Amino acid sequence: MRSSTVTVDRRSQLSYWHEVVCATFVRLGLEPLKPRAVGFRAEVTAQNLGSLQVATVISDPHAVYRSPAMIRGSPDDDMMVNLAIRGRAVVAQDGREAVLRPGDFTVHDSARPCRIACPEPFRLLVVKIPRDVFASHSPLPPGATVPLFATVSFETVPVPPSVAPPSTVAPLEWASDPLTSRVPL
């Protein structure tokens, strides 16, 4: 699935983008971060890999948020991984905040209020993981409600040569391999 604001009248692009974001991920609010003339450029490409959804978002600056009322009205129960490819993203949840730069990623819980702000044009890779799938690969005990919020930078996490993806294998192909994807870092 691919959606882009270039297919929409410039006056309707921001509201169209809000609809696309909600349909692709979870119910979210959206706010522009910079005053703009008419128009808003953004696109998302998403595909399912088994029970996971992998999406690439390329957009003008904006923020999305998930409030308690939105969670009650749309009780999605997924873990979200956001990997910054270009630009900066500020992810806030449970009183904590992480600034993502290219190569950094964070995991947050869609069943808890959060805010993601991208103050400059950006590109994110977003992986939506059902909670039960995430939990089956997590050291947390079943039913745990411990707030989860982690940020990792590829620059600071050493990857042993035995688990590094071969340079000839596409990253998503390597990540979907059950042997390499279960190796703890």
N, C-alpha and C positions, 0 to 999 in steps of 0.2 A: 504494500500500500504506500502510495506517495501522495502527499497533499502539499500544495504551495499557494501562498497568497498572490502570486503573480497571475493566477487565473481569475481573480476577483477584482471588482471595481475598487480603486484605491481608497474610496471613502468607507468601504466595508471590510477592509483587510484585517484590522485589529479584531473586530468582533468575529470574523470568520476564523482567525487564528485561535481565538479563545475556544470556539466550538471544536476545532481540530484537536487541540491539546486535551480537552476533556474526553473526547471520543477515543483518543489514542492511549491515554494513560489512566488517569482517575479524575473525578470532578475536582476542578481547581479554579481559583480566582486568578485573574490576570491584571497586571497594571503596567503601563509603560513607565520607563524610568527617566526618559528624556522627552521634553516637549518636541513634538514633531509637526511638520506640515502634514498634509494629507498623505497617507500611505504607510505601510508597514510590511517589510520584507521578511518572510520566514518560510521554511519548508521542513517537513518531516518525512522520513522514509522509514517504514517499520515492517518487520517480518517476524513470524513466529518460528521458533526453533524448539519443537516439542512443546513443552508447557511454558517456555520462556518467550518473552517478546523482546526483540532487540530493535532499537530505533536510533536513528541519527537525526538530531535537531540542529538546524542552521538558522540563525535568526538575528534580527536587530535586537538591541538591548530591551529587556523587560524583566519582570518578576512574576512568579506564580506562587500561590500559597494555598494551603489546605487548612481550613478552620474546623473547629469541633462541629459546627452545624453542617458543613459539607461532608464530614466523615459520617455523621448520623444519617444524612440523606443519601449517601453513596458509600456503603460500608465495604469498599474494596479492602482486601487484606493481603497486600503484596509488599515485598521488600523491593526497593528501588536502588539500583546502582547507577551513579552518574559519573562518567569519565570525561574530564575536560580535554578536548582536542585542540581548541583554539579559544582564546579569550579567557576571561575569568568568570567564575561562578561562586557565589557566597550561599552556602547551604546552612540553614539554621533549624534546629529541632531540639526540644527538651532543654532549652536554656543554653545550648552549645552552638557554636558557629564554626564553620570550616571555610577557608578560602581556597578554592581549587584553581590551580593553574594548569596549563597543558601537561598531561601525564599524571595528574592527581585524580583520585576517585574517592567517592564517599558512598556509604550505604545508609539509607534511611527507611523508616517504616511508614507506609502510606496510611496506616491506621492511627497515626498520631499527627497533630498539627505540625506543619513545617512551612518554610518559606525558602524559595530558591530565587536569588537575584543575579542577573547577568548584566553588569553595568556597561558592557561594550559588546560589539558584535561577537557572536560566539558560535561554537560548534561543540555539541555534547553527544556522547554515545550513552544511551540510557537502556539499561536492562531491567525489565520488570519480571520479578521472580515470585511465583505464588509462595505464600508463607509456608505451606506444608513442604514444598520442595526445598526451600531455603533451610527449614528446620531439620530436614532429613540429612543435610550435609553440615549442620552446625553443631558445635559442642554444647549449646544451650539445652537444658532439660526440656522435655515436651511440656507445652503449656506455659513456658516461661514468659513473663511480661516485662522482663528487664529492658529498659530503654536501650536501643541499639543505635549507635551512631559512630561510625568509624571513618577515618580518612587515611588514605594511603597514597604516598607519592612513589612512583616508579623509580625516581631518582634516589630514594632513601631506603628502599627495600631490596636487599641483595637477592638475586634469583640464582640458586645453585645451577651449574651447568647441566646437571642431570634433569632439571625440570624446565629449563629454558626452551621455548619453542624453536624448532629448527627454522633457519632463515628461509627455507623454501616452502613452509606451510603457512597458509593464511591464518591470522590471529583468531578469527572466529572458529575456524576448523580445529585449531589446536585447543581452544577453550572448550569445545564440545566433546573432546576426547575424554571418556570417563577416567582414564588412568591419570592424565595430567591435571585435569580440573579438580581432582580431590587432594592434591598434594598441598599440605599446609605450608605457608611461607613463614 
